[in-house]
Amino acid sequence: AGAIPRLLQEAEDKGLLIMMGNNLRLHPCVQQVKQWLGAGDIGEPLWANFTCAVEGGDPARDGVILNVGSHEVDIARYFFGPGCCMSAYGGPRTAFFVMLHDSGVQSSFFLDLATPHRIREFWIAGTEKNIGVDLDGRRMSLGTEAKQAPGSYEDDYLNEMRAFIDRIKGRFA
């Protein structure tokens, strides 16, 4: 059995509460996009494209997917539900893969630990409007309407810890 099933079983046996650190769900741009999608502001979502190029991590130990890709996949699943990988190509420093969600939306991912520039963006195409998001710049657009989100990644980490503490206290925020 893998490490995650063993961890989950051990936590259950000991009555422990655990949390996966998918802090990008608390990013204000991600929260705004979730609202736009829930309100049907883009019509029917057709596809999404996620790009993440960040320097760092240990590609020899974790590879690009575990270093950064898990966060992008989590956002896609948060927006469009579960799915499966349809195709993949890459290695420890770069990867490209396509996911087909059960909802019918197709997401593509380009992950890069090799280049010295940083990009963390995604786009979603809908039948009526498109969404564009620059996570690092905290900028987003719905069609021609642009917005700037407040705060920083540090704020997002604090919000993640607050959410975990609220969960521990039994307040399901």
Beta strands, then each sheet from edge to edge (+ up, - down):
strand 1: 45-53
strand 2: 83-90
strand 3: 94-101
strand 4: 106-112
strand 5: 119-126
strand 6: 130-134
strand 7: 139-142
strand 8: 145-148
sheet 1: 2+ 3- 4+ 1+ 5- 6+ 7- 8+
end
